[in-house]
């Protein structure tokens, strides 16, 4: 018997960060496929509008607001979901934040905020979800990484490091989760036109830019197929995989040239600097 793969007949989906970007589009894709999707996002995010958009879909969308940095709150949220919507058979930890980091303007606050959401926010949900799945004897988990996890890009010192940690964590956990019939996947999408991406001053020169709906369809197909890594678009992913194997000096020169970073003023990232940024 093969490793478990999620099915809407078995239970519900829990997705964090489902109110915008890829998460929002993927939530609707899952509801179209007949899943009951429990969406966790912060208070004030547009979950209610998303619920209304699912009225004519095969599945349904249910709101469960919580901040992923709240460990106890996330555990209680999962308990409420399983009590009201049924067992969570597919958990997608998608919530994330992007804070650009400039090397000449380093800030502890920026790193802490990024790691709290992108890494600890995943762990806060992953631990209770895995425990419940293990008791049932099956489950399916998806962690959202990024192609920026494969090597460093300008401004991604915090974001890329958090996504690299997600990839290594998934790789390490797979050895044991396979034994208890819990499938774990890591999704490493390319550049997606979301509010997070719009924070990047390099956004205008990013290759193979996708819309959230396209990214969600690719993620959904990857979840259905199984396997470990979901990386897309393929032409960009394969090119960057190749670049990751280049000698560091060559890769550094290539990325600096392609992004035009050599001509960028050193003052990048200093606009709006606050006292907290100096921490």
Secondary structure, 3 states (H helix, E strand, C coil): CCCCCCCCCCCEEEEECCCCHHHHHHHHHHHHCCCEEEEECCCCCCHHHHHHHCCCCCCEEEECCCCCCCHHHHHHHHHHHHHHCCCEEEEEECCCCCCCCCCCCCCHHHHHHHHHHHHHHHHHHHHHHHHHHHHHCCEEEEEECCHHHCCCCCCCHHHHHHHHHHHHHHHHHHHHHHHHCEEEEEEEECCECCCCHHHCCCHHHCCCCECHHHHHHHHHHHHHHCCCEEEECHHHHHHHHHHHCCCHHHHHHHHHHHHCHHHCCCCCCCCCCCCHHHC
